[in-house]
Amino acid sequence: MIQHRRGWQGRLCLLGTGLLLVAGGAVAAQTEAARPLQAPALLQPAAQTPRDPAAPQGYNLLSAGALTQAIQQGREIHYILPIHYTDGTIYNPATGKDDKVRLRSYGDRFLAPTILMQPGQTVRISLSNQLPAEPTCGIDPDTGKPYPINQPHCFNNTNLHSHGLWVSPTGNSDNVLLNIEPGVSFQYEYNVPEDHPAGTFWYHPHKHGSTAMQVGSGMAGALVIKGNRPPTALSNGDLDTLLQPVLANADDASQVMLIQQIPYACFDDNGQIEKDKTGRWICKDGQIGQVKDFDAQFDFRAWGQSGRYTMFNGTVRPQMAARPGQLYRWRLIHAGVEETINLRIRKVGNVARVATRLTSAKEQEREVQRACTGADVTQYEVATDGLTRPAIYAKTVNNLQPGYRSDILFVLPEAGRYCVYDDSNGKDQVAGEDNAKIIGFIDAVGPEKVPDTTVFVQNKLLEGAATLPAAVRETVSADLKDGLKLTKYVPHPTITDAEIAKWKQPDVKIEFNLIGSTATSPAQFLINGQAYDPAVVNQTLILGTAQQWVLSSLNVSHPFHIHVNPFQIVSIIDKTTGKEVSDGIYAGMKGTWKDTLMTDTSVEITLRTRYNRYIGEFVLHCHILDHEDQGMMQNVQIVLPDAEGKAMPAGHH
């Protein structure tokens, strides 16, 4: 009998004909973990509960009555995110047991709640840092001197980043330059514009020096902007209005698939990670797994050596139930620190070859080779990084880098068990050696059969188009029949050559470089030859203009991420041949909008972006978060133009 357990907490529920999921309960992790799960299933992140408007305020000018009215009218919504250590368990397939863990978390569960919001809302998030103070925070105990700015430290200091949101980067909005110490609470206020794209985003800490430690501890959650604006003859609309009527899992929160890697470890009396003879990390009876040693747990080799498992929604090797012949949407969010995931869904050829115990990387790979041998399930990607694609892109392998989001549609063509696995070819883009491994399973039960999934998806979307206003119904239907185009749902117009020429801005060049450590010097994590300096603004951009950026990497591949304004991919050129690259990890990417993009050492990438609406200071960085913490980041500012269209001089009022 095959057993699959979840590592976090929840209660079972059945969502119509959708996937069988677990709705997050209000029970503390240590209580829930004591009850073994009889029917193993995926944990669904609970939708965050809005703040009680009748509770004491003390943070804005609205009376309780006025605030209640604003919430009832949908103009405001309030959330509370307490941060503290939480006890619980994570299932370990190598031992068949649950490992006890104590991790930083948002609230009383490791799987952070999903935050739902809508365009036009004011969203307040009260962040309460209840982590313990660190007596030596900022001071090196060996020297008594302050830590260098790019040496990770102060691991309980925090803040909040709404990754991918198009909101202000200043004040109490998406300001990642704030420092919220233990014992301090702060309320963020996001004024989501009326024309903000609906889509899949996420939130996580972004305090320089502690980002990797906290995200690696599990502090990350989905942030979904719901869309109810159908396209019109004059404007594009929200993809949700096409999809929701025909999805088997139409509830927004049930679509979330948060991908995480938690490098928890147990430590001996000398502070060293407990390991077995093969080097795999182990926890002995009575030990509690923690994320606390930056150097040991975030070394680029550490994840592969650890024997830990990638999780879906906080669940190790989850088992999901579905029906064949139904259309599902997954909002895939790579909230891990550094490992690449090549996500593949494939039918199990022989269920007897699914392993019950996995004690090594070789056994993980052998299980994939023996069990995941059936037909591939096509993933129909409709959005990248929360932004709808010009046309649906069909793929069987979905390359997901840290920070990426990929919204996919899929249909299971027949009954049976399906592997959901990481199809690694032995080499990770960023994390060294890697191996194929199963992340979870889908069990499809039902008599339906789908001979052609592309035709099925097209017909389902045409059903959705039939519910649209008459003025756009035929336009959307014609696009779907013409290569599954989504022209009326793309959130931003293409940035043309003429638009770039109009503004006459020089190209911004970004070059990543990682110089390895030596006996006399530590590793250096550089952008354009410099490590992060909080006192320096590296890029000054002019509000209202459009500009071209050119990305490259000298050593090791790095995912580029910039805050506030997304970018459109113009070209990806092989450095050696000078030819366009349109396959591998860059397949189907040209022309799409994103906010995070892997910059492989072999290519030079040209992007275009607009600086709309917001001024202020924010950052760009490598989204391998331990690289960011060690200096691979720059400060960026958008400023008002002067009368000649140039950047306003510094200090001008």
C-alpha positions in Angstrom: 0.0 0.0 0.0 1.4 3.4 -1.0 1.3 6.0 1.6 1.6 9.8 0.9 1.5 12.3 3.7 1.4 16.0 3.9 3.9 17.8 6.1 1.9 20.7 7.4 -1.7 20.9 8.6 -5.3 21.0 7.4 -8.7 19.3 7.1 -10.1 17.4 4.2 -12.8 18.7 2.0 -14.1 17.9 -1.5 -14.5 20.8 -3.9 -17.2 19.8 -6.3 -15.7 18.0 -9.3 -12.4 19.8 -8.8 -9.2 18.6 -7.2 -9.4 17.1 -3.7 -7.7 19.6 -1.5 -7.2 20.3 2.2 -8.6 23.6 3.5 -6.3 25.1 6.1 -7.8 24.9 9.6 -7.3 27.2 12.6 -5.6 24.4 14.6 -2.0 25.1 15.6 0.5 23.0 13.7 1.7 20.9 16.6 -1.9 19.9 17.5 -2.9 19.0 13.9 0.3 17.2 13.2 -0.5 14.7 16.0 -3.4 13.3 14.0 -2.2 11.0 11.2 -3.9 11.7 7.8 -5.8 8.7 6.7 -6.6 9.9 3.2 -3.4 11.7 2.0 -4.2 14.9 0.0 -2.8 18.2 -1.0 -3.0 21.2 1.4 -4.9 24.1 0.0 -3.7 27.5 1.3 -6.5 29.1 3.2 -7.7 32.5 1.9 -6.6 35.1 4.4 -9.4 36.3 6.6 -10.0 40.1 6.4 -9.6 42.1 9.6 -12.7 42.7 11.7 -13.6 46.3 10.9 -15.2 46.7 14.4 -11.8 46.0 16.1 -9.9 49.0 17.5 -8.2 51.0 14.7 -5.5 53.5 15.7 -3.8 53.5 12.3 -5.9 55.6 10.0 -8.4 58.4 9.9 -11.5 56.4 9.1 -14.0 55.9 11.9 -15.1 52.3 12.6 -18.4 53.0 10.8 -16.8 54.6 7.8 -14.3 51.7 7.6 -17.1 49.1 7.8 -18.9 50.8 4.9 -15.7 51.0 2.8 -15.2 47.2 3.3 -18.8 46.4 2.6 -18.5 48.4 -0.6 -15.3 46.6 -1.6 -13.2 49.7 -1.6 -11.0 48.6 1.4 -9.8 45.3 2.8 -7.6 44.6 5.8 -5.4 41.6 6.6 -3.1 40.8 9.6 0.1 38.9 9.2 1.8 38.0 12.5 5.3 36.6 12.2 6.6 34.1 14.8 8.2 30.7 15.2 5.7 27.8 14.7 6.2 24.1 15.7 5.0 21.4 13.3 6.1 18.5 11.2 7.3 17.9 7.6 7.0 14.4 6.2 10.3 12.8 5.2 9.9 10.0 2.5 13.4 8.8 3.3 12.3 7.6 6.7 8.6 7.3 6.3 8.2 9.5 9.4 7.4 13.1 10.1 10.3 15.4 11.0 9.6 17.9 13.8 10.4 21.4 12.7 10.4 24.9 14.2 10.2 27.5 11.5 9.4 31.2 11.0 5.9 31.6 9.7 3.1 34.0 8.9 0.5 33.1 11.6 0.0 29.6 13.0 0.6 27.6 9.9 3.7 27.1 7.7 1.7 27.5 4.5 1.0 31.2 4.5 -2.5 32.2 3.6 -3.5 33.3 0.2 -4.3 37.1 0.0 -7.1 38.0 -2.4 -7.6 41.5 -3.7 -9.3 43.3 -6.6 -8.3 46.2 -8.8 -9.4 49.6 -7.3 -9.1 48.4 -3.7 -7.1 49.8 -0.9 -5.5 46.8 0.8 -4.0 47.2 4.2 -1.7 44.5 5.6 -0.7 44.8 9.3 2.7 43.1 9.7 3.5 42.2 13.3 7.1 41.0 13.9 6.8 38.7 16.9 10.2 36.9 16.3 12.6 37.1 19.2 15.2 39.9 19.3 18.8 38.9 18.4 21.2 40.4 21.0 24.1 40.5 18.6 22.1 41.6 15.5 24.4 43.6 13.2 27.6 42.9 15.3 30.1 40.2 14.5 30.7 38.5 17.9 34.2 37.4 16.8 35.4 41.0 16.0 32.9 43.2 17.9 32.5 45.2 14.7 29.4 45.7 12.5 28.8 43.1 9.9 29.5 44.2 6.3 26.3 45.1 4.6 26.5 42.2 2.2 27.2 39.6 4.9 23.8 38.1 5.8 22.8 38.8 9.4 19.9 40.1 11.6 17.8 37.1 10.5 14.7 38.2 12.5 14.5 41.6 11.0 12.0 41.7 8.2 9.6 43.7 5.9 7.2 42.7 3.1 7.4 42.7 -0.7 4.3 42.2 -2.9 6.2 40.5 -5.8 4.9 41.6 -9.2 2.3 44.1 -8.0 2.2 47.4 -9.9 1.9 49.7 -6.9 4.0 52.5 -5.4 7.4 51.5 -4.0 7.6 54.2 -1.4 6.2 55.1 2.0 4.0 52.4 3.5 3.4 50.8 0.1 5.7 48.2 -1.5 8.7 49.6 0.3 11.4 47.0 0.6 13.9 49.4 2.1 12.1 49.4 5.4 13.5 47.5 8.4 10.9 46.1 10.8 12.7 44.8 13.9 11.4 42.2 16.4 8.7 43.6 18.5 7.6 46.2 15.9 4.4 46.2 13.9 3.8 48.2 10.7 0.8 48.6 8.4 1.4 48.4 4.7 -1.1 50.1 2.4 -1.4 49.1 -1.2 -3.6 51.3 -3.4 -4.2 48.9 -6.2 -5.1 50.9 -9.4 -8.3 50.4 -11.2 -6.4 49.2 -14.3 -4.1 46.8 -12.5 -4.0 43.4 -14.3 -5.7 40.5 -12.6 -3.3 37.7 -12.1 -1.0 35.5 -9.9 1.5 37.3 -7.7 3.0 36.5 -4.3 4.4 38.0 -1.1 7.5 37.4 0.9 10.1 39.2 3.1 12.7 41.4 1.4 15.0 42.7 4.2 18.5 42.7 2.7 20.5 40.2 4.7 17.6 38.1 5.9 15.6 37.4 2.8 16.9 33.9 2.0 16.7 32.8 5.6 13.1 33.8 6.0 11.8 32.7 2.6 13.7 29.5 3.1 12.0 29.1 6.4 8.6 29.1 4.6 7.6 32.7 4.7 6.0 33.1 1.3 2.3 33.2 0.2 0.2 33.6 -2.9 -1.3 37.0 -3.7 -4.1 36.7 -6.3 -5.8 39.7 -7.9 -9.2 38.6 -9.0 -10.6 39.9 -12.3 -14.2 40.5 -13.3 -13.7 42.9 -16.2 -14.7 41.4 -19.5 -13.0 42.8 -22.6 -14.9 45.5 -24.6 -14.7 46.8 -28.1 -12.2 49.4 -26.9 -10.3 47.8 -24.1 -8.8 44.5 -23.0 -10.2 42.5 -20.1 -9.4 40.0 -17.4 -8.7 36.4 -18.4 -10.7 35.2 -15.4 -13.9 36.2 -17.3 -13.1 33.7 -20.0 -11.8 30.9 -17.7 -13.9 30.9 -14.6 -17.2 29.7 -16.2 -15.5 26.6 -17.6 -13.0 25.5 -14.9 -13.5 22.5 -12.6 -11.6 24.4 -9.9 -13.2 27.9 -10.3 -12.4 29.1 -6.8 -9.4 31.3 -7.0 -7.7 30.0 -3.8 -8.1 26.4 -4.9 -6.0 27.1 -8.0 -2.8 28.0 -6.0 0.2 25.7 -6.2 2.9 27.2 -4.1 6.3 25.5 -4.7 8.8 25.7 -1.9 12.0 24.1 -0.8 12.6 24.3 3.0 16.3 23.4 3.8 15.6 22.5 7.4 18.3 20.7 9.3 18.9 19.2 12.8 22.0 20.2 14.6 24.3 18.3 16.9 25.8 19.7 20.2 28.6 21.4 18.3 26.2 23.2 16.0 26.9 21.0 13.0 24.2 19.6 10.7 23.4 16.0 11.5 24.2 13.7 8.5 24.2 10.1 7.7 27.2 8.3 6.1 26.1 9.4 2.6 26.0 13.1 3.6 22.2 13.2 3.6 20.7 15.4 6.4 18.9 13.5 9.2 17.0 14.3 12.3 17.5 12.0 15.3 14.7 11.3 17.8 13.9 14.3 19.8 15.7 16.8 17.5 13.9 19.6 15.8 14.6 20.9 12.3 15.5 24.5 11.9 16.6 27.1 9.3 19.3 29.0 11.1 22.8 28.5 9.6 23.1 30.6 6.4 26.5 29.4 5.3 25.6 25.7 5.7 22.0 25.7 4.6 22.3 28.1 1.7 25.5 26.9 0.1 24.6 26.2 -3.6 25.4 22.5 -3.1 23.3 22.2 0.1 19.9 21.6 -1.3 21.0 18.7 -3.5 23.0 17.1 -0.7 20.3 17.6 2.0 17.8 15.0 0.8 15.0 17.4 1.4 11.9 17.5 -0.9 10.2 20.2 -2.9 6.7 20.8 -1.6 3.4 21.7 -3.2 1.4 23.9 -0.8 3.5 22.7 2.1 2.9 19.1 1.2 5.7 16.5 0.6 4.7 14.2 -2.3 1.0 15.2 -2.1 -1.7 13.1 -3.6 -4.5 14.9 -5.5 -7.8 13.6 -6.8 -9.3 14.8 -10.0 -11.6 13.7 -12.9 -10.5 13.1 -16.4 -12.3 15.3 -19.0 -12.3 18.4 -16.7 -10.4 21.7 -17.3 -8.2 22.7 -14.4 -6.2 25.9 -13.8 -3.0 25.8 -11.7 -1.4 29.1 -10.5 2.2 27.8 -10.2 4.3 30.0 -7.9 8.0 29.2 -7.5 8.6 30.5 -4.0 11.8 28.5 -3.4 15.2 30.1 -2.9 17.3 28.7 -5.7 16.4 25.3 -7.2 15.1 25.1 -10.8 11.9 23.0 -11.3 11.3 21.5 -14.7 7.7 20.6 -14.1 6.2 17.7 -16.0 2.9 15.8 -15.7 2.9 12.3 -17.0 0.9 9.2 -16.6 2.2 6.4 -14.4 3.0 3.4 -16.5 3.0 0.9 -13.6 1.8 2.0 -10.2 3.7 -0.9 -8.6 6.9 0.9 -9.5 6.0 3.9 -7.3 8.4 3.8 -4.4 7.3 3.7 -0.7 10.7 4.8 0.6 13.3 7.0 -1.0 16.7 7.3 0.7 18.9 8.7 -2.1 18.9 10.9 -5.2 19.5 7.8 -7.3 16.4 6.2 -5.9 14.4 9.3 -6.7 15.6 9.3 -10.3 15.1 5.6 -10.7 11.5 5.9 -9.5 10.8 8.5 -12.2 12.5 6.3 -14.9 10.5 3.2 -13.8 7.1 4.7 -12.9 6.6 7.9 -15.0 6.6 6.3 -18.4 3.1 7.0 -19.8 1.8 9.8 -22.0 2.6 13.4 -21.2 -0.1 15.8 -20.1 0.1 19.0 -22.1 0.3 22.2 -20.0 -1.4 25.1 -21.8 0.3 28.2 -20.4 -2.0 31.2 -20.3 0.0 33.7 -18.2 3.7 34.3 -17.2 4.4 36.1 -13.9 0.7 36.9 -13.6 0.5 38.6 -17.0 -1.6 37.0 -19.8 0.2 35.8 -22.8 -0.6 37.0 -26.4 -1.5 33.3 -27.2 -1.6 30.1 -25.2 1.7 28.2 -25.3 1.5 24.4 -25.1 4.4 22.6 -23.4 5.1 19.3 -21.7 8.0 20.6 -19.6 7.5 23.9 -17.7 10.8 25.5 -16.7 10.2 27.3 -13.4 12.9 29.5 -11.8 12.9 31.2 -8.4 10.3 34.0 -8.5 8.5 32.7 -11.7 4.8 32.2 -11.9 3.1 30.2 -14.6 -0.7 29.9 -15.0 -1.5 26.7 -16.8 -4.6 24.9 -18.0 -4.6 21.1 -18.3 -7.0 18.2 -18.8 -6.3 14.6 -17.8 -7.2 12.5 -20.9 -8.2 9.4 -19.1 -8.5 7.7 -15.7 -5.3 6.6 -13.9 -2.5 7.9 -11.8 -0.2 10.7 -13.0 3.2 11.8 -11.8 3.9 15.5 -11.2 7.7 15.6 -11.3 10.8 17.7 -11.7 12.3 16.4 -15.0 15.9 17.4 -14.3 18.6 16.2 -16.7 21.2 16.1 -14.0 22.2 19.8 -14.0 20.4 22.6 -12.3 20.6 26.1 -13.8 21.8 27.5 -10.5 22.0 24.9 -7.8 24.7 22.5 -9.2 23.9 18.8 -9.5 20.3 17.9 -9.7 18.2 14.8 -10.3 14.7 13.9 -11.5 12.2 13.4 -8.7 8.5 13.1 -8.2 6.9 16.0 -6.4 3.3 14.6 -6.2 0.6 12.5 -7.8 -2.8 13.0 -9.4 -5.3 10.2 -9.3 -7.9 10.6 -12.0 -11.2 8.7 -11.5 -14.0 8.7 -13.9 -15.2 7.3 -17.2 -14.4 10.3 -19.4 -11.8 10.1 -22.2 -10.3 13.0 -24.2 -8.7 11.9 -27.5 -7.3 15.4 -28.3 -6.6 17.7 -25.4 -5.9 20.8 -27.6 -9.3 20.5 -29.2 -10.9 20.0 -25.8 -9.2 23.1 -24.3 -10.2 25.2 -27.4 -13.8 24.0 -27.2 -13.9 24.8 -23.4 -12.6 28.3 -24.0 -15.1 28.8 -26.7 -17.8 27.9 -24.2 -16.3 30.6 -21.9 -16.3 33.1 -24.8 -20.0 32.4 -25.4 -20.7 34.0 -22.0 -19.0 37.3 -22.9 -20.8 40.5 -24.0 -22.0 40.4 -27.6 -19.7 43.2 -28.7 -16.5 41.1 -28.2 -17.8 37.5 -28.3 -17.0 36.9 -31.9 -13.6 38.6 -31.7 -12.5 36.4 -28.8 -13.9 33.3 -30.4 -12.1 34.1 -33.7 -8.8 34.6 -31.8 -9.2 31.2 -30.0 -9.8 29.5 -33.3 -6.7 31.2 -34.7 -4.0 29.5 -32.7 -5.5 29.9 -29.2 -4.8 33.6 -29.3 -5.6 35.7 -26.2 -5.3 39.2 -27.8 -8.2 40.8 -25.9 -6.6 39.8 -22.5 -3.0 41.0 -22.8 -2.6 43.6 -20.1 0.0 45.9 -21.7 0.4 47.1 -25.3 3.6 46.1 -27.1 6.6 48.4 -26.8 7.5 49.2 -30.4 10.7 50.4 -32.0 9.0 53.7 -32.6 8.2 54.1 -28.9 11.8 53.4 -27.9 13.1 55.8 -30.5 10.7 58.5 -29.3 12.2 58.7 -25.8 15.9 58.4 -26.9 16.9 56.8 -23.6 20.3 54.9 -23.6 20.1 51.1 -23.1 20.5 50.0 -19.5 23.1 47.2 -19.3 22.9 44.7 -16.4 25.7 42.2 -16.1 25.7 39.6 -13.3 29.0 38.1 -12.1 29.8 35.7 -9.3 33.5 35.5 -8.3 34.2 32.4 -6.2 35.8 32.5 -2.8 39.5 32.0 -2.3 41.7 31.3 0.7 42.1 35.0 1.2 38.8 36.5 0.0 35.1 35.7 0.2 32.9 35.2 -2.8 31.7 38.3 -4.5 28.2 38.7 -5.8 28.2 41.6 -8.3 26.1 43.6 -10.8 28.1 45.6 -13.3 31.2 44.9 -11.3 29.8 46.3 -8.0 28.3 44.8 -4.8 25.2 46.3 -3.3 25.6 49.7 -1.6 22.5 51.0 0.1 23.8 54.6 -0.2 24.1 54.4 -4.0 21.4 54.8 -6.6 22.7 52.7 -9.5 19.9 53.4 -12.1 18.0 56.7 -12.5 15.0 56.4 -14.8 12.5 59.0 -16.1 8.8 58.8 -15.4 6.7 58.4 -18.5 9.4 57.1 -20.8 10.1 53.6 -22.3 13.6 52.1 -22.3 15.5 49.1 -23.5 17.5 46.9 -21.1 20.2 44.4 -22.0 21.0 41.5 -19.6 23.9 39.1 -19.5 25.8 37.0 -17.0 29.5 36.3 -16.8 29.5 33.4 -14.4 26.6 31.2 -13.2 23.1 31.8 -14.5 21.0 34.3 -12.5 17.2 35.1 -12.5 16.8 38.9 -13.0 13.9 40.5 -11.1 12.9 44.2 -11.0 10.2 45.7 -8.9 7.2 47.9 -9.9 7.1 47.8 -13.7 7.2 44.6 -15.7 9.2 44.1 -18.9 8.5 42.7 -22.3 11.0 40.2 -23.8 12.4 41.5 -27.2 15.2 39.1 -28.1 17.4 36.3 -26.6 20.6 36.0 -28.6 23.2 33.2 -28.3 26.5 34.9 -27.5 28.5 32.5 -29.6 26.5 32.2 -32.7 24.6 35.5 -32.7 21.4 33.6 -33.4 18.0 34.0 -31.7 17.4 31.4 -29.0 13.8 30.1 -29.0 14.0 26.7 -27.3 15.0 25.2 -24.0 14.3 27.4 -21.0 13.4 30.3 -23.4 10.8 28.5 -25.5 7.8 30.6 -26.2 9.1 33.6 -24.3 9.6 36.2 -27.0 7.0 39.0 -26.8 5.7 37.9 -23.4 5.5 40.2 -20.3 7.3 39.1 -17.1 9.0 40.5 -14.0 11.6 37.7 -13.4 13.8 36.1 -16.1 16.7 33.7 -15.9 19.8 35.2 -17.5 21.8 32.2 -18.7 25.6 32.7 -19.2 25.2 31.7 -22.9 22.8 34.5 -23.9 22.3 38.2 -24.1 18.7 39.3 -23.5 17.0 42.5 -24.6 14.0 43.7 -22.7 11.8 46.8 -22.9 9.8 48.5 -20.1 7.8 51.6 -19.4 8.0 53.7 -16.3 4.3 54.5 -15.6 2.6 56.3 -12.8 5.1 55.7 -9.9 8.2 57.6 -8.8 10.5 56.6 -6.0 13.3 54.2 -5.0 13.2 50.4 -5.3 15.5 47.6 -6.3 16.5 45.1 -9.0 18.4 41.9 -8.0 19.1 38.3 -8.7 16.2 36.2 -7.4 18.5 33.5 -6.0 17.8 35.1 -2.7 21.1 34.2 -1.0 22.8 35.9 -3.9 20.7 39.0 -3.3 21.6 38.9 0.4 25.3 38.8 -0.4 25.3 41.8 -2.7 23.7 41.0 -6.1 21.3 43.9 -6.0 21.0 47.5 -7.1 19.0 50.5 -6.1 16.8 52.0 -8.8 14.9 55.3 -8.8 12.2 56.7 -11.1 12.1 60.5 -11.1 10.1 63.3 -12.7 11.3 64.8 -15.9 12.3 68.4 -16.1 10.9 70.7 -18.8 13.3 69.2 -21.4 12.3 65.7 -20.6 15.6 64.9 -18.7 15.9 63.6 -15.2 15.1 66.2 -12.6 18.4 67.1 -10.8 19.0 65.5 -7.4 17.8 67.6 -4.6 15.5 69.7 -6.8 12.2 70.8 -5.2 
